Amino acid sequence: MKKKKKIQLDCCAQMATIIENKSEIILRCYNDFTEKALKIKLKVLEYYNDNYLIYKDQSHDCNSIKELLAHETTQLLLETIIILNCLIGQKL
């Protein structure tokens, strides 16, 4: 596996773990935004598990499509972390 792909896979895995670990913080910091944050977290992790992890392991698919999927997944996970941080911080 190329070094760049390995870094990207590790990065996605780490961000997915960060998103999963935010559940405790979200639940402890209950506010008007908690339900939204949990729904976002659930949908993004479903996408990550059901689409990204399965698709990246398929050997018959085009590498350029896999690379595009990896880039989009990385962006989605990063944006989700930012959104969750904002929602968690919205204590009224």
N, C-alpha and C positions, 0 to 999 in steps of 0.2 A: 504494500500500500504506500502510495506517495505520502511524503511528509505533510504536505498541505492538506490532503484529504484527512489524514489522521488527526491533525490539529482541529479541523472543522468538525469532525465527528466527536472528538473529545469536548469541544466547545459546546456543541448542541446538547450533549449528555449532561454537562455541568449546568447549563442554563435550565434544562428540564428539571434537574434536581433542585435548583434554587427555587423554581416556580412551585414545585411540589412542597418544599419546606416552608413556603409562605403560608400554607394552610393554618398552621398553629398561630402565626402572628395575626392573620386575618380574623380567626375565631376569637382570639384574646382581645382584639381591638374592635369589638363589635360596634358598628355605627351604621348609618343609613346606606353605606356603600358596600357593606360586607357581602350581601347576597350577589351583587353585581360582580364583585371580585372573585367570588367562588365559582360563579358561572363561567367567567372568562377563563379562569384557571382550568376548569374541567374541560372546556371546549378545546383549548390549546393543547393540553396534554393528551386528549383523545386524538387530535390530529397528529401529534408527534408519535404516539404509539401505533395508531392504526394506519397511518399513511407513510410517514417518513421512515420509521424503523424497518418496516416491511419492504418498502420500495427500494431503499438503499442497498438491501441485501440481494436483490434480484440480479442475477448475472446476465440475463439476456437483454436488459434495457440499455439504451444508449447512454454513454458516459456524460454527454453534454446535458441530457435531461436530468440525470442524477445530480450533476453539479448545480444546475439551476434550482432543483428542489432543495439541495443543501443550503444554497444562498438564501432562498426564500424562507426556509425553516429557521435559519440563524436569525434573520431579520425579525420574523414573527416572534421567536422566543425572547429576543432582546426587547422588542417593543412591549411584549406582555409583562416583562419584569418592570419596565418603566411605568406602565399603566397600573400594575398592582401596587407599586410603591406609592404612586399618587393617591390611589383609592384608600390604601392603608393610612396614609397621612391626612385624610380628610376627616379628622375628629372634630365634631361640632359641639 
